Amino acid sequence: MSDTPDAEKEGVAGFMARAKEQAGDRTRETVNERIVRPFEHGFSDFAGNAMSEGRLFTIADAVGDYQKNDIDVTDTTCEYCAVGCRFDVLTKDGEFLGTQPNPENAPINGISTCVKGKFAHGYTNSDDRLTQPLVKEGGEFREASWDEALSRVAEEMGAIVEEHSPDALGLVASSKATNEDNYVMQRFAREVIGTNNIDNCNRLCHSSTVSGLSSTFGFGAASVGMEALEETDCYLLTGSNTTEAHPVLATRIKQNVKDQDADLLVFDPRKTQIAEHADQYSRINAGYDNTWLNGLTRYIIENDLHDEAFIAERTTGFDEVRESVEKFTPEFVEEKAGLPPEELKSAAETITSADSCVFGWTLGLTEHAHGTENIYAMANLALVTGHIGGPKSGVSPFRGQNNVQGGGGDMGPLPNNFPGYQPVTDDDNREKFADAYDMDPEELPDQEGYRITDMFLAATKGDIRGLFIQGENSLISEPNIAHAKEAVEELDFLAVQDIFLTDTAEHADVVLPATASLESNGTYTSSTRHVQLVKRAVDPIGNAKPDWKITQELAARFGYDWGYSHPSDIMDEISSVVPIYGGVTHERLETLDDGEGLQWPVWDMDHPGTPYTYEEQFQTPDGLAHMHPADTVDPSETPDEEYPLVMTSGRVLYQYHTGTMTFRDEGIMSYSDKSFVEIHPETAEEYGISNEDTLEITSRHGETRAMAQITNRPSPGEVFMPMHYLDGGANNLTKEEPLDGPARTPEYKVTDVRIGVAGAGASASAASASSVEREDRAAKSDD
């Protein structure tokens, strides 16, 4: 071994040195060029702690044992968050070897990927992957043929339709699946079953964004692309743990702040890592986003800092908004939201003096019972400042799941919209889709269907009798896990289509095995509206099938012959009925040579795509932005003597959604294996809590246990819990009602709780202190 002191071997450099020593003389130049050097660039702290030292070079040696032309290289799009990172997947004889950057084919991320994009693909070959359909008999699963399983699904769903009605069925699509998968799923619901009861996880995260932005601007999506996120003069970020949830975006933002002196304003109840890079971090009270946003707008108008020309020429509704914000004085904002007047003033003047500004957010702004109003307030702020419609100014909601923009919205697995956000209640739209599907327009349902949480509420009342759930672990992601379980147990029939036997699938009558991302073809659409190809790098495991093919074969059991032979056929159909995808085909995406990708709207095959929207007009009937008053103040519940603390929830760097994929990765799990509850030192002292104590956390809706992590991240009087887990997870405590009016989003971010140290001998389903420390350390590192 080398004599280099341990102090010189810490972090990435130390890991690389030790790994090279373990690899010895076996490492070849081919390895250095194709595997090691790309990994060395921006290698995160993860590898040295979560991977056994030498594992990276074991992979490198495996690749080095082959000549370059023996390795199959497939460029594809990442299956984790919706940043839209692309990279090459390296395989040999169907075996996954690793990934490497391919900046020439990665318009969004270049050489960057987060830790999950670098390493967390091993779930694809996990021993517990579903490989054969399962049918439940006598309370136990047995393997079945595809013919038997699909016939059972068709018979059970058909019986519910015949005995009750098509609207007694609910279908849940997957924002992890491709655009093509989601398109055929909505077609199945409407054409085959005859219901608009179809929804997806977008309802649980950004449906407030879609509702608020579409009614204000026209499109329920980001107005800007990566140019703005890399080069704007000012950022206002709120409700976004950007460094952990969207690491690549966070790196671009931090680089712009450091290199170009861009202003970064962060508003959040919890001081996340991105706040440490802010010019101004303002700690606000959870649930009062509407209050401080309206306070900013009022201050800007009252002090003549608003863009009068822009407002007069390009908006309507300004007078109503100006009147509605009158009560949001600096004193009122401080009383309710906890934002000091001097910080409100500083932020307002920073935003209005900047040449350009990006307004970014995630679920901390949307997952509220008045989430749509929060988005109205954010949109109003962008409009009164004139910071929208330019290449470096606009709104940018960061989407969580890999295809929640495309599959969760654009493709129409929604109870109110056909693909392309075309309302199902419009006669012309129904005629258009009926013509495309060669059916009578009268056969297409003309009433909006149940939203996803409404489906679970309806199931407990007997109005929904069966569910078909594709790629969602709803028992964990729905608010109030106990209520979700009750709803599932009330069903006459449940079918689940997934890659693992999830908590939800365990309750199913039939389970259908689908392909993972590396086994699939199709497209994903990123937060910045980039439509990008997904390519099969390895063959499907066992007898698993692509989601679109399963849906097509199920439709055939009902007598429908769609005739798709490849996802490219589906995209051709999409482009013919979805105007914003009018110029998107697989062939065109494959032949792009400028490295920029295609950003919708792409109106036809000659259209180059749209890097930023609303340059000349908004996508509304009159071309103007429609401002909406948003004057709700208090959240849906407030603390009292019995429940004196506020719990908010969110994500952690090393987990993804409900853990279906990341829970199968040993390295990932060594960092963030179980749940925890963050508590401010003042709160911990008040309640006699020590670090690592097992706590009982109780709300008006449920209870759970988790380990205490004492930290300055949350505010005094507030606690934070991650949403990923069944045991010790936040959704044991959240509530299924009330829901946001327009969007029907649950209240995830404000739940009143009480806490206490659990009785002697109790144990928490909680992370070890070392795993929490590793996670915190890694969150501080760049990608």
C-alpha positions, 0 to 999 in steps of 0.5 A: 500500500502507498505511504500517503497519509490518510489526511491526503486520501479523503474524499474523491481523491482518496477514493480514487487512489485507494481504488486504483491500488486495489485494481492494480496493474489490471487497469488498462488505458481503455478503462481510463479513457472510457470509464474512469476519467468520465467518472473522475470528473465531478465524482461525488462523495457517495462513491467513497462511502456507499460503494466498497472501495474498488467496486468502481474499478471492478466495473472498469476492469470488466469493461477493460477485459473487452475491446472497445468494439465489444461493448454495446453503448446505448444513449438514453435518458435518465429514469429519475428526476425530470431534469432530463439528463442523458448518458450512455449505458454500457452493456456486454452480452445483455449485462449492464456494466455502467454509465458514462457521460456523452455531452454531445448528446446531452443538451441539458446536463452535458457531462453532469449527472447526480449520484442516482444517475451515476450509480442507481441502476442496479434495481433493473437486475434485482432478484425480486424483479417481477418476471411473470404475471401473478394471480391471487387465489385464496389470498396467495399469489401464484404465477400465471401466463399472460393470457390467463392474467390479462383475461382475468383483468378483462373479465373483472373490469368488464363485470364492474362496467356491466354491473355498475358503470364505466365510471365505477372503475379508476385508472392510475397512469405512471409518470415514470413510464414513457410518453407512449405508455401514458398515451395508450393508457389514456386511450384505453380508459376513454375508448375501451372502458369509456371513462375519464377516471384516469389520473397520475402522480402529477395530481399529488405534486404539480397539478397545482402548477398546471392548474395555476399556470395554464389558466394564467399563461396558457401552458401548464409548464416551465416558460424557460429552458436551461439558458435561463437557469444557467445565465439569468441575473436573479433567482427566486426559489421557494419550496425547493430542496434543489440540491437534493431533489434536482442536483444537476440544476442546483449545480448550474444555479450555484455556478451562475451565482458564483461565476456571474454574481447572479442574485439568489433569493431563497424562501423556505421554512427549512434551511436546505443546502441551496439556501447556504448559497443564497444572497438572501435566505428568508425563513418563512412559516410553513403554509403561508406562501401565498401571504409573503408572495402577495406581500412582495407584489403589494410592495412592488406596486405600492413603491412603483417598482412594477412594469407598467408598460408590460402590465398594460400591454400584455395582461388582464386582471391587474386592478383586481390583483392590486386590490386583493393584495392590499391587506398584505402589508409588511406588518401583516406578512411578518405576523403571518408568514414570519418574513421581516419587512426589511427582508421583504423590501430587499427581495422586492428591490433585488427582483425588480432591479434585475435585468432578468429573473427566474421564479423556481419552485417545487412541491413546497409551493404546490402541495397545499389545500390552496396550492393553485392560489400559491401558483396564481400569486407566483405568476402575478409576481412574475407578471407585475415585474415583467420577468416572463417571455424572455430567454432568461426570465420566466417561471420554472417549476422543477418536476420530480419524477422523470416523465411527470411533465410528458407522461403525467400531463402532456399525454393526457392521463388526466380526468379533465384533458385529452393529450395536449391539454385539450379539455374533454368537455369540448365537443370539437375535441371529442370529435377530433379524438373520436375520428382518430380512434375511428369511433362515434364521438357520442361514445367518448365520455363527456364529463370530467372524471375522478382525480386520484385522491378522489378515487380513493375517497370514492372507493371508501364510499363504494362509488369506485369498485375497481382500480388499475394502477400502473407504476405507482405505489399509491399506498405510500404516495397517497396522503394518510396511508391508513385511509389509502389502505382502507380504500384498497381493501374496499375494492372489488378488484385491483390490478397493478402493473409494475416492476416490483411487488410493491406495497400496493401490488401486495393487495392486488388480485392480478399483478402484471410485470412491466419493463424497467427504463433500461429495458424500454423504448420511447420518449420522456419530456423534461421539466424544460419541455425537452422531448428526448428518446429513451432506448432499450439498453438491455433485454426485458427480464424474464417475461416482463413486457413494455407498458404500452404492449400490455395495455394494447394486449388488454385492449385486444381482450375487449375487441380493440385492434390498435396495431402498434408495432413499436413506440414510434408508431404511437408517437406518430399518432400523438403528433397527429392529435397533439398540436404541441407535439406536431413536429415530434417523431422518433426519426426526427429525434434520432437524427438531430445533430445540433445537440439541443433536442426538441422543446415543445411546442413543436408545431410541425416538422419544420418547426425548430422547437421553442426554447422559451415561451410567451415572447410575443403573446401568451397561449390564451384565446386573447393572447394576454396573461390572465392575472387571478387574485389569490388572497387565502391566508391560513393553511388548512390546519393550525397548531393548538394545545394538543398538536402544537408543532407543524410537520412538513415533508419532502425528499432526500438526496439518496431516495426516489419517490416511494423507493421502488427503485432506490430501496434495491440499491445497497449503496443508496441504502447505506446512506439513507436506509430509513426514516427520521425526523428533523427537530430544531435544537430549541424544540428538542430542548423544550421536549427533552429530546436527545439526538437519536431518540426514538420518537412517537409522532402523532397527528390528527390523522395517524401516528408513526415512530422515527429517530430524532435528528437535531439540526438547525434545518427546520424552524423552531416549532416545526419538524421535517420528515421524508415522504419515501417510507412506509415505516416512519414516513410522513404520509402516516400523518398527512390527511386525505382532505381537504383538497385544493379546489381546482387541482384537487391536490392534498395538503402534504406540507402542513400537518399539525403534530405532537411528539414525545420520546417513545417508551423504554425499549421502543425502536424506531424505523429510522436511519442511523446517525452515520447515515444521516451524517453522510447524507448531509455531507453529500448534499453539500458536495457538488455533482 
